[in-house]
């Protein structure tokens, strides 16, 4: 008797009582059918015995002339070939079955005698069920493991409980409809695998399997679990995927040993209200593809949970309680109806595998953050939840297009960094942040400095670099505590007078704009330490700049300045002066005498023809950059600059290096102070660098890369024609390339060198001689200190070739 599952579902919908009555009736009919089948088999055996006896008598009495019946060929039961089996195949199967039965009997005897610990019967499809019948395995009472997968078994023997030593029962991928009540006697059973069958329920006596640790019942028609299963105190893993469960029984709390529970692909709409100790021990919970619409707060109890799968549900939000799952390592919420994630999810510090694909309607976190992947989402959340502890909101490099209103919930924030995004507007509610001191909105798409910031008088540092700011609002004067204002890389054409009323301003950065004039009001910023106006259109420096007596850094590169005012002599605190890429023809001698604290001087790409000898008073100078000018002479007083680390002179018309300059001991491996930045670091001046070590080394080749902090110091003279000796003709001028640490080349190597005391030689590469150079007439007359030994010359010649 076969029953249609749709009929059962219809009964369940109409009346639960009728449903259970139908199950009981079906069970009774199945039992009756099984008994009739057993009786029919007994009758068949009796008839066969009787017929065999009569046939024997007939043969003895001469009945041997009767026609022998042709043996039927049974179809292949193995499932591999759809044709008919030959007698050889049947005989082989019989032999296999007989051998398996013999091995099983031998194993049972060995276990009874104590020679073996386990008796295993593994009967796969086509593996000999012709003789080893599942209904007769109960006679092997010493059996410890039974596997009968893929055999189309419909019933299990009633006396299955006789297998008292059975620890593993695997009858997956069959047609089993119910389990015998005698299973309650299988107290040693540790593994029960009934996957892919037709079970409607588990026997009530399953609680007798007190040793049960793993229950696998996937792909059945189960809709409930018997309460007696609570007696299985060792049960740790339960998988009930692809069944008909609509609720999880509340009494499951009593099984505190379960640590892995899977109920995927069911019809569960709601989780139990309280899971208690049961949830505290859960390590893995899979509820994917059910009908859950919300997640209860009991996840706060799951402190040991490592894997949680909620994919394919109708969950709308991930609640704050998820943050309590500190041990969570894997979370899947794919293809849900998520609209919101709580930022406290970031408290799951061990979360490494997080997926949320297929949630197209999710509004938070912002769409731009979602596109960057799960790990960036967690990073975004961590930056937010860390704010109460650090009072710093770091949401940079997330490509945000809109201001995140979640920021407004953290009123105590002092640093607000939203740089490297795509924000076009800041809401007026930002004024609620009453303690903000630093605002960084660099690299966004703001068209102006939002006026609302002018009302936040706690701000001391404000940066809006690389936006599209066209002007400075007059209301900026209200920021009376502002000490740093940076608006570089914008399109500002005029500095509003209100800026010069910010009397506490120490750093003003307006690099890379379109400013055409520096007003004389700049002198009102008496506390200014750094003034950067590079890459603008300024033509004149106002004399009022002399009032900035505290100024330490002045950056004016890339403008149209033609002269330096004498008022700059009052900038006695100046340490860095950058006026490269201008139109300066003369560096004032009075300025050289006054700036005694200067450490870096940048004069590249100007029209200088001479340097004042008073530059020898700049005894603190460490870097002097004078490339690409019209210089022909270097003042001998530069030899007094004993602290000089970098001297770059490429792209000039220098003919001779003064003796005292040659004897300078240029320091090697010079490094700037760590963390120190200067605006001229953004310049791209060409120069040559040489680095060599003591001993037999070659003349270094010229490069055009700029040395950064940590590079060897250089004295570069590349591109300057130098008179090597008085014996050289006026047309024999070699192009000097690099000042290196040591090494000399003779005339046959087509280069000329001049010795430097204690520091090396100047190598002049003769392959780039001017048109006036006469081939074959080049001679190098070395000084007394620079005469190189013959052996050394030959080695250098070989290397140079």
Residue, then its C-alpha position, 0 to 999 in steps of 0.5 A: x500500500x503506497x500513500x501519496x505525500x500530497x494526500x498527507x499534506x492535505x489532511x494536515x491542512x484540514x485537521x491535525x487530528x485526522x492527519x495523525x489518525x491517517x498516519x496511525x492507520x497507514x502504519x498499521x496497514x504497513x505492518x499488516x502488509x509486512x506480516x502477510x509478506x512474511x507468511x507468503x514467503x513461508x508458504x512459498x518455501x513449503x511448496x517448493x520443498x514439497x514440489x522438490x520431493x515429488x519431482x525426486x520421486x518421479x525421477x526415481x520412478x522413470x519420470x526423468x523424461x519430463x521436460x526440464x524448465x528453462x531457467x529465467x534470466x533475471x534483469x540486472x539489479x545493479x543499476x549499471x546495465x539495462x539489459x539482461x544478465x548472463x548466467x556467468x554474471x549471476x553466478x559471480x554475484x552468487x559467489x560474491x554474496x556467499x563470500x560476504x556472508x561467510x566473511x560476516x560469519x567468520x567476523x562474528x565468530x572472531x568477535x565472540x572469541x575476542x579476536x576482533x573488536x568490530x564486525x562491519x557489513x557494508x552492502x552497497x547497491x549491486x553488492x550481493x543483496x541476492x543472498x545477504x538480505x537486510x531482513x536477516x541481518x539481525x541474526x548477526x548479533x555481534x554486528x557493530x557497523x551496518x551500511x546499506x546505502x542505495x538498495x531501495x530498501x523499504x522496511x527494516x526488520x522488527x528485530x533490529x534491536x537485537x544488534x546490541x553492539x551496533x554503533x553505526x547504522x547507515x541506510x541512506x538513499x533508500x525507500x525506508x518509510x518508518x523505523x522499527x520501535x525496537x531501535x530503542x534497544x540500540x543503546x550503543x548506537x553512535x551514528x544514525x544516517x537515514x538521509x534520502x528516504x521517505x520517513x514521516x517521523x522518527x520512532x518514539x523510542x529513539x530516546x533509548x539510543x542514549x549513546x547517539x551522537x550524530x543524527x542525519x535525517x536530511x531529505x525526508x518528510x519529517x515535520x517534527x521530532x519526538x520529545x524522547x530524543x531529549x534523553x540522548x544526552x550525548x547528541x552533538x550533531x543534528x542535520x535535518x535539511x530538506x524536510x517539512x519542519x515549520x517550527x523548532x520544538x521549544x523543548x530542544x533547550x533540554x539537549x544542551x550537548x548539541x553544538x551543530x544544528x542544520x535545518x536548511x531548506x525547511x519552512x520555518x517561520x519563527x525561532x523559539x523565543x528562548x533557547x537558553x543553555x542550548x544556544x550557549x553551546x551552539x558552534x554551528x547553526x544553519x537555517x538557510x532557505x527557510x521563511x524567517x522574517x526577523x532574527x530574535x535577540x537570543x543571539x546575544x547568548x550564542x557566545x560560542x557560535x562560529x558559523x551562522x547561515x541565514x541565506x535565502x530568508x526574508x530577513x530585513x535587518x541584522x540586529x545589534x545583538x549579532x555583536x555579542x557573537x564574539x566567536x563568529x567566524x563565518x556569516x552568510x546572509x545571501x539572497x535575503x531581503x536585507x535593508x539594514x545592517x547594524x554597525x555593531x556587527x564589526x564587534x565580531x572581531x574574528x569574522x573572516x568569511x562574510x557574504x551578503x550577495x543578492x541583497x539589492x535593496x539594502x540601504x545601509x551601509x552605503x551602496x559605495x561601501x557595499x560595492x567594495x566587498x564584505x571586508x571593507x564593510x566590516x572595516x567601515x563599521x569598525x571605524x564607526x564603532x571605535x569612535x566612542x573610544x577614540x573620538x575620531x571618525x575615520x571614514x576616508x577612502x570609501x568613495x562615499x557620495x553622500x554624508x553618512x548620517x550615522x556620524x551624527x549619533x556620535x556627538x563626542x567626535x573631535x576628529x572628522x576625516x571624510x577625505x578621498x570620497x565623492x561627497x558633494x554636500x554636507x548636511x546642516x545637522x553636522x552642527x550637532x557635533x559640538x566638539x569637532x576640532x579637526x575637519x578633513x574633507x580633502x579629495x571630494x567634490x565640494x563646490x565651496x566650503x559649507x557655511x555650516x562649518x563657519x558656525x563650529x567655533x571649536x574647529x582648529x584645523x580645516x582642510x578642503x584640498x583638491x575639491x572644486x572650491x571657487x572662493x572663501x566665504x566671508x563667514x570664515x572669520x567666525x572660526x576664531x580658534x582656527x590655526x590651520x587652513x588648507x585649500x590647495x588644489x582648488x580654483x580660488x582666484x582671490x583671498x578674501x580679506x576675512x581670512x586675514x582676520x584669523x589672528x590665530x592662524x599658523x598654517x595657510x596652504x593655498x597651493x595650486x589655485x588661480x590666485x593673482x595677488x597676495x594682499x598686504x593684509x597678509x602681514x596681519x597673520x602675525x602667528x603664521x609659521x607656514x605660508x604656501x602659495x605655490x603654483x598660482x599667478x602671483x607677480x609680486x610679494x608685498x612688503x608687509x610680509x616682513x611682519x611675519x617674524x615667526x614664519x619658518x616656511x615660505x613656499x612660492x614656487x610656480x608663480x610669476x615673481x621677478x624680484x624679492x623685496x628687502x622686507x624679507x630680511x626681517x624673516x629671521x626665523x625662516x628655515x625653508x624658502x622655495x621660490x623655484x619656477x619664477x622669473x627671479x634674476x637676482x638673489x639679494x645679498x642683504x637677504x643672504x646675510x639676514x636669513x642665517x637660520x635657513x636650512x633649505x633654499x630652492x632657486x631652481x628654474x629661474x633666471x639667476x646669472x650670479x649668486x651673491x658671495x654673502x651666501x657664505x653667511x648661511x652657515x646653517x644651510x643644508x640643501x641648496x638647489x640652483x638647477x636650470x638657471x644661467x649661472x656661470x660662476x659659483x662664489x668661493x664663499x659656498x665653501x664655508x657652508x660646512x653643514x651642506x648635504x645637497x648641492x644641485x647645480x645641473x642645467x647651468x653654464x658653470x665653467x669652474x668650481x672654486x677650490x674651497x667648494x671642491x674641498x667641501x665634505x658633503x655628508x653621506x646618507x643624509x636624512x631629514x627629520x622623520x615626519x618633516x614635510x616641505x612643500x617643495x617635495x612636490x616639485x619635479x626639478x631635474x638633477x643628477x645624483x651620485x653615490x659611491x663608496x670608498x675604494x676602487x669604484x667607477x665614476x657614477x652615472x648621472x640620473x634624473x631622479x630626485x633623492x628623497x629622505x634617506x638617499x645619499x647626499x649629492x653634489x650634482x654638476x651635470x650639464x655644466x661645461x667646466x675648464x679642466x686645465x689651463x692647457x685645454x684649448x678654448x674649444x676643448x671643453x668637456x661636459x662635466x657630469x657627476x661629482x662622485x666619491x672616488x675614482x679617476x679615468x685617464x685621457x685614453x678613456x675619453x674623460x677628464x677628472x679633477x681631484x677633490x680633497x678628501x671627498x673624491x673626483x669630478x668625472x667629466x664624460x667626454x662622450x657628450x662634448x660640445x661641437x667645439x671639441x676637437x677629436x684626438x686633442x683632448x688631454x687631462x692634466x691632473x693636479x698633484x693630489x689627483x694623480x692616479x696610480x697606473x694600476x688604478x687607471x687601467x682598471x677604471x679604463x676597463x670598466x669605462x669601456 
